[in-house]
Amino acid sequence: MSSTPAPPRRAFLGFTTRSLLICVVLGAATIALVHLARVVGVLFFGIAPWLGRPSALIPYFVLLIVAAILVPHAGSALLASLVATVGGVGTMALMAGLMVEIAFLIARAVQRRRRGELAPPDDRSWLWWSIVAGWLVGLNSFALLFTFQEFLALPAGLMLAGLGVRLAAGLVYGWLGWLIVRGLLRAGFDPIGTRKGRRLTAEEAASGSAS
C-alpha cells in the first residue's frame, strides 16, 4: 500500500527549511557582490560618476533574482537581501531586494490570475519578469545618483548615458539570473525538495505491489 509523502514543514513565515537555506546562502553570496560593486563604484566615480555607486558594471543584485525564482514565496528576495544587509553591506542590498520583490509579487499575481498556478522555475515566462526586476533596480540606483553633487554637475547627455547603462545592465543581469536558475535545475538542483519524496513513494508502491 503506497503512502503519500508528508508535506514540507513550514519553518518560518511559511518558508520551508530548504527555502530558508536557499535565501540565506544567496543573501550571503550577495554580500561579496555588493562589496565588489562598491569598490568598483568608488574607483570609477571620480572619472565617470554616471557609472554610479554602486557600479552598474557588477551584477550585485543578480542572486536576489535567483532567490525570487527558486523560492516562489512572497518575501524570498527581500529575505535574501535582509541577510546581505545584516551581513554589513547597508541598505543597498535591501533596496535592491525590495525592487526585485515588487517585480515578482506582481509576476506571481499575474501568473495565478492567468494560469491558476505558478509556472515552473525554469519556465521562460520568468525571464521577462527577471528583466523587469533588473530594470526596477537600475531605476532605483539611477534615482539615488541625484543625491551626489558630482552627478548633478554632469551634462544631461551623460546623465542619460547613466540611465541607459542601468537599463542595459538590468536586462543583462535579469537574463543572467534566469540562466543561473535554469542551469541549477538542469544540473539536478531541487529547490522544493520533492524529488526524494517522489522516489520514496515509487519505491514504497513497488514494494507494496510485490508483497
Secondary structure, DSSP 8 states (H G I E B T S, - for coil): ---------EEETTEEHHHHHHHHHHHHHHHHHHHHHHHHHHHHHTT-GGGTTTTTTS-TTHHHHHHHHHS-STTHHHHHHHHHIIIIITHHHHHHHHHHHHHHHHHHHHHHHHHSS---TT-THHHHHHHHHHHHHHHHHHHHGGG-HHHHTS-HHHHHHHHHHHHHHHHHHHHHHHHHHHHHHHTT--SS--HHHHHHHHHHHHHHHH-
